[in-house]
Amino acid sequence: MAAAGSEHLRVGFVGAGRMAEAIAQGLIRAGKVEAKQVLASAPTDRNLCHFRALGCQTTHSNQEVLQNCSLIIFATKPQVLPEVLAEVASEVTTEHIVVSVAAGVSLSSLEELLPPRTRVFRVSPNLPCIVQEGAMVMARGHHAGNDDAELLQNLLESCGQCIEVPESYVDIHTGLSGSGVAFVCTFSEALAEGAIKMGMPSGLAHRIAAQTLLGTAKMLQQEGKHPAQLRTDVLTPAGTTIHGLHALEQGGLRAATMSAVEAATCRAKELSRK
């Protein structure tokens, strides 16, 4: 069943890459919109075939998406977004809600490239949206209202967690959660490789490492504990965990992780200034 307020909503995607597909898939699986209410555009059929497999409509015309949909999600690469917005700006009306998931493109830039009073949102998703476990933040432009924000948030929560934040947090989210997926995968890989070094088969080690991350994340969310408290719960005097943690501290894991988030955030801010 469609979500309240979205029964007759048509959702358009300009850009049909993996993130666009993930959001569309989440919306459809959660029953927020029907597949036939989704229209996606891209220059070639390479990615559009995935939308057609979901039952969505597709086109090679970006203007057609604007002409037929009221909620438009721009999921192009950041460097081509200004050109794409210039191409479709004449089709944008006050009836549209325009959403950008392009990293580093600010709300002020979006509003400058679009007609006056356009309702604009900036969304920072991450890859786990594909399995409906995304961690997303959204920020609204000057002309987007509370009803617009509620509608968008309700739709995006079909792909995971979506929180409205000040725009200043969006680049930080990119460093923490967008790039953070790669950081967590690196740790999972290293965790498994430690077990492989000690004699465990590779497939089993990676499976157990992934489940360990999943279970730990669920405990942190469901019990509401600070990570330090949960870590302390695992420790016993002179036990295995404290010896392992000592090795991690010697290797600088904590500082390296903080520096990774800082570096990714700074790069996102640099992109925003371009």
Backbone torsions as a table, in degrees:
resi	resn	phi	psi	omega
1	MET	NA	136.8	-179.0
2	ALA	-68.5	151.2	178.6
3	ALA	-68.8	153.5	177.9
4	ALA	-58.0	132.7	-179.8
5	GLY	88.9	-7.2	-177.3
6	SER	-119.5	9.0	-176.0
7	GLU	-56.4	-39.5	-177.1
8	HIS	-111.6	12.5	-178.7
9	LEU	-75.5	132.0	172.4
10	ARG	-107.8	128.7	-176.6
11	VAL	-106.4	127.4	179.8
12	GLY	-113.2	143.5	175.8
13	PHE	-119.0	123.1	171.6
14	VAL	-103.0	106.3	-167.0
15	GLY	104.3	130.4	-171.8
16	ALA	-128.8	35.7	-180.0
17	GLY	-76.3	-167.1	-171.9
18	ARG	-63.3	-39.0	-178.8
19	MET	-69.6	-40.7	176.7
20	ALA	-60.8	-44.0	178.9
21	GLU	-61.9	-40.6	-179.6
22	ALA	-62.5	-43.5	-179.5
23	ILE	-67.0	-44.0	178.6
24	ALA	-60.6	-43.2	-179.9
25	GLN	-62.0	-42.1	178.4
26	GLY	-63.4	-44.6	179.8
27	LEU	-60.4	-42.6	-176.7
28	ILE	-72.8	-46.1	-178.6
29	ARG	-62.3	-34.9	-179.0
30	ALA	-82.2	-4.2	179.7
31	GLY	75.3	18.0	179.0
32	LYS	-70.3	-39.0	174.5
33	VAL	-140.0	157.4	174.0
34	GLU	-84.4	151.4	-178.1
35	ALA	-55.9	-37.3	-177.7
36	LYS	-69.3	-12.1	178.0
37	GLN	-89.1	0.7	-177.7
38	VAL	-107.5	131.4	177.9
39	LEU	-128.1	126.0	-178.1
40	ALA	-121.8	144.0	177.3
41	SER	-124.1	149.1	175.4
42	ALA	-162.4	158.2	-177.2
43	PRO	-65.4	-30.7	-177.8
44	THR	-130.6	174.4	-179.9
45	ASP	-84.7	-2.2	-173.4
46	ARG	-53.6	-45.3	178.8
47	ASN	-99.8	-24.0	-178.5
48	LEU	-62.7	-26.2	179.6
49	CYS	-60.6	-31.2	178.7
50	HIS	-68.8	-36.4	177.1
51	PHE	-68.2	-40.9	178.8
52	ARG	-63.7	-34.3	178.3
53	ALA	-64.9	-26.6	176.8
54	LEU	-81.2	-10.9	-177.7
55	GLY	96.4	10.1	-178.4
56	CYS	-83.1	161.9	173.1
57	GLN	-85.0	149.9	179.4
58	THR	-136.9	159.9	179.2
59	THR	-157.5	162.2	172.2
60	HIS	-98.8	2.5	-177.1
61	SER	-105.8	116.3	176.5
62	ASN	-65.7	-36.4	179.6
63	GLN	-61.7	-36.9	-179.9
64	GLU	-60.9	-35.9	178.1
65	VAL	-63.0	-45.3	179.8
66	LEU	-65.3	-35.6	-177.7
67	GLN	-71.5	-23.0	-172.7
68	ASN	-114.9	-7.9	-176.2
69	CYS	-129.1	151.2	179.5
70	SER	-103.2	-26.3	174.5
71	LEU	-107.4	116.0	-174.5
72	ILE	-115.6	122.9	177.9
73	ILE	-106.7	113.7	178.2
74	PHE	-88.4	113.6	-175.9
75	ALA	-123.5	40.1	177.9
76	THR	-86.7	172.7	172.6
77	LYS	-68.1	143.0	-175.3
78	PRO	-54.6	-37.3	-175.3
79	GLN	-70.5	-20.6	179.3
80	VAL	-102.2	-7.8	-176.2
81	LEU	-59.5	-45.5	179.1
82	PRO	-56.4	-40.6	178.9
83	GLU	-65.3	-41.2	179.7
84	VAL	-66.4	-42.2	179.2
85	LEU	-64.0	-39.4	177.5
86	ALA	-62.4	-36.3	-179.0
87	GLU	-65.7	-36.9	-173.2
88	VAL	-105.8	-2.0	-172.9
89	ALA	-55.1	-35.6	-178.3
90	SER	-66.6	-17.8	-179.4
91	GLU	-92.4	-11.2	-176.0
92	VAL	-80.1	131.6	178.8
93	THR	-125.3	177.5	178.1
94	THR	-71.4	-8.6	176.9
95	GLU	-81.3	-15.0	-177.3
96	HIS	-85.6	146.6	164.4
97	ILE	-110.6	121.0	-175.7
98	VAL	-107.2	125.6	-177.4
99	VAL	-122.1	130.3	175.7
100	SER	-113.6	132.1	173.3
101	VAL	-109.4	13.1	-178.7
102	ALA	-76.8	124.4	-179.3
103	ALA	-65.5	137.7	171.9
104	GLY	82.9	1.4	178.6
105	VAL	-102.7	111.7	-171.6
106	SER	-74.5	162.0	175.6
107	LEU	-60.6	-40.0	-179.6
108	SER	-64.1	-38.2	177.1
109	SER	-65.0	-43.0	178.6
110	LEU	-60.9	-45.2	-178.0
111	GLU	-67.0	-32.7	177.7
112	GLU	-68.5	-32.2	-176.2
113	LEU	-85.9	-10.3	-176.8
114	LEU	-114.9	164.0	-179.9
115	PRO	-59.9	156.4	179.0
116	PRO	-56.6	144.1	176.1
117	ARG	69.4	16.0	174.6
118	THR	-67.2	135.9	178.7
119	ARG	-83.4	111.9	-170.8
120	VAL	-121.3	141.1	172.3
121	PHE	-130.6	148.8	172.1
122	ARG	-116.2	125.9	-178.0
123	VAL	-120.9	135.1	174.5
124	SER	-112.5	103.4	179.1
125	PRO	-95.0	180.0	169.0
126	ASN	-141.1	169.7	-168.9
127	LEU	-61.1	-32.9	178.7
128	PRO	-62.1	-3.6	169.9
129	CYS	-55.6	-27.3	-179.3
130	ILE	-59.6	-34.4	179.4
131	VAL	-107.1	21.3	177.6
132	GLN	60.1	32.9	176.6
133	GLU	-128.7	34.9	-178.0
134	GLY	-71.7	159.7	171.4
135	ALA	-120.1	106.2	-173.6
136	MET	-120.3	150.2	167.6
137	VAL	-125.7	154.0	178.6
138	MET	-136.3	146.2	176.7
139	ALA	-131.2	142.4	-175.8
140	ARG	-102.7	150.3	173.9
141	GLY	-81.5	-176.7	-172.8
142	HIS	-65.7	-27.7	-171.2
143	HIS	-106.7	1.5	177.6
144	ALA	-83.3	131.7	-176.9
145	GLY	-97.8	179.0	-179.2
146	ASN	-63.4	-38.8	179.6
147	ASP	-65.3	-38.9	177.7
148	ASP	-62.5	-44.8	-178.5
149	ALA	-65.3	-40.4	179.7
150	GLU	-64.6	-42.1	178.5
151	LEU	-62.1	-48.8	-177.6
152	LEU	-64.7	-43.8	-179.7
153	GLN	-62.4	-41.9	178.6
154	ASN	-60.9	-41.0	179.4
155	LEU	-68.0	-47.2	-174.7
156	LEU	-69.8	-24.1	179.1
157	GLU	-68.1	-8.1	171.3
158	SER	-71.5	-13.4	-179.7
159	CYS	-106.2	3.9	-178.8
160	GLY	138.9	-145.1	-179.9
161	GLN	-92.6	133.5	177.8
162	CYS	-133.4	123.5	-175.3
163	ILE	-125.3	132.1	175.0
164	GLU	-80.4	132.8	-176.2
165	VAL	-138.4	164.1	169.2
166	PRO	-62.7	150.2	-176.3
167	GLU	-60.5	-27.3	-179.2
168	SER	-61.2	-19.5	179.4
169	TYR	-85.8	-13.9	-171.3
170	VAL	-65.1	-44.5	179.2
171	ASP	-66.6	-34.1	176.6
172	ILE	-65.1	-40.0	177.2
173	HIS	-61.4	-37.4	177.2
174	THR	-58.8	-43.9	179.4
175	GLY	-70.1	-38.3	-177.1
176	LEU	-77.3	-48.4	-168.2
177	SER	-114.0	-36.9	176.6
178	GLY	-65.6	-60.2	175.5
179	SER	-73.3	-24.4	-177.6
180	GLY	-58.2	-28.4	177.2
181	VAL	-58.6	-43.2	178.7
182	ALA	-67.5	-35.7	179.1
183	PHE	-65.6	-43.5	179.7
184	VAL	-65.4	-39.9	177.6
185	CYS	-63.0	-37.6	177.5
186	THR	-62.9	-42.7	178.8
187	PHE	-66.5	-41.8	178.7
188	SER	-60.6	-41.9	179.0
189	GLU	-63.1	-44.4	179.7
190	ALA	-66.0	-38.5	178.3
191	LEU	-59.6	-47.3	-179.9
192	ALA	-65.6	-40.2	-178.1
193	GLU	-66.4	-29.0	173.7
194	GLY	-63.0	-41.4	178.7
195	ALA	-69.1	-37.4	177.4
196	ILE	-62.2	-41.5	178.2
197	LYS	-59.1	-33.4	-178.5
198	MET	-88.5	1.6	171.7
199	GLY	116.0	1.2	179.9
200	MET	-83.7	141.4	176.9
201	PRO	-59.5	145.9	-173.7
202	SER	-57.9	-51.1	-176.8
203	GLY	-58.7	-43.1	-180.0
204	LEU	-66.4	-41.8	-179.0
205	ALA	-62.2	-45.2	-179.6
206	HIS	-67.4	-36.5	178.5
207	ARG	-64.1	-44.7	-179.3
208	ILE	-69.3	-38.3	178.4
209	ALA	-61.1	-45.3	-179.7
210	ALA	-63.5	-41.7	179.7
211	GLN	-67.3	-34.3	177.2
212	THR	-63.1	-42.7	177.6
213	LEU	-64.8	-43.2	-179.4
214	LEU	-62.6	-48.6	-178.7
215	GLY	-63.5	-40.9	178.9
216	THR	-64.1	-43.1	179.5
217	ALA	-61.7	-41.2	179.2
218	LYS	-64.8	-39.7	177.8
219	MET	-63.6	-42.6	179.4
220	LEU	-61.8	-40.8	-179.2
221	GLN	-73.2	-47.1	-172.3
222	GLN	-77.0	-33.8	-178.1
223	GLU	-92.6	-15.0	177.4
224	GLY	67.2	21.0	-179.6
225	LYS	-83.0	151.9	170.2
226	HIS	-70.2	142.3	-179.9
227	PRO	-52.3	-35.8	-179.0
228	ALA	-63.3	-35.9	179.8
229	GLN	-68.7	-42.9	179.3
230	LEU	-65.9	-39.0	177.5
231	ARG	-61.9	-41.7	179.2
232	THR	-63.3	-34.3	179.4
233	ASP	-62.1	-25.9	-178.2
234	VAL	-83.9	-21.8	-173.8
235	LEU	-75.9	141.9	166.9
236	THR	-132.2	147.1	-178.7
237	PRO	-55.6	129.4	178.0
238	ALA	61.5	20.2	-176.8
239	GLY	-88.9	-173.4	-176.6
240	THR	-68.7	-39.2	-172.3
241	THR	-67.0	-43.4	-178.3
242	ILE	-66.1	-33.2	175.8
243	HIS	-67.0	-40.2	177.4
244	GLY	-66.9	-41.5	178.5
245	LEU	-63.4	-37.2	177.4
246	HIS	-60.5	-40.9	177.8
247	ALA	-64.5	-39.4	177.9
248	LEU	-63.9	-41.7	178.6
249	GLU	-65.0	-39.2	177.0
250	GLN	-62.6	-34.2	179.1
251	GLY	-81.6	-5.3	176.5
252	GLY	76.3	29.3	-176.8
253	LEU	-57.6	-47.0	-175.8
254	ARG	-61.5	-49.7	-178.8
255	ALA	-65.6	-39.5	-179.9
256	ALA	-64.3	-38.9	-180.0
257	THR	-68.1	-44.1	176.8
258	MET	-60.1	-41.4	179.5
259	SER	-66.5	-34.5	178.8
260	ALA	-64.9	-44.8	178.4
261	VAL	-63.9	-41.7	179.0
262	GLU	-62.6	-45.3	-178.9
263	ALA	-63.2	-43.5	180.0
264	ALA	-66.6	-38.7	178.1
265	THR	-65.5	-43.5	179.5
266	CYS	-62.2	-39.3	177.8
267	ARG	-65.7	-40.0	177.3
268	ALA	-61.5	-40.3	177.6
269	LYS	-65.5	-38.0	176.8
270	GLU	-61.8	-42.4	178.3
271	LEU	-63.7	-35.2	-179.4
272	SER	-66.7	-29.0	-178.0
273	ARG	-82.2	-14.1	-176.4
274	LYS	-79.1	NA	NA
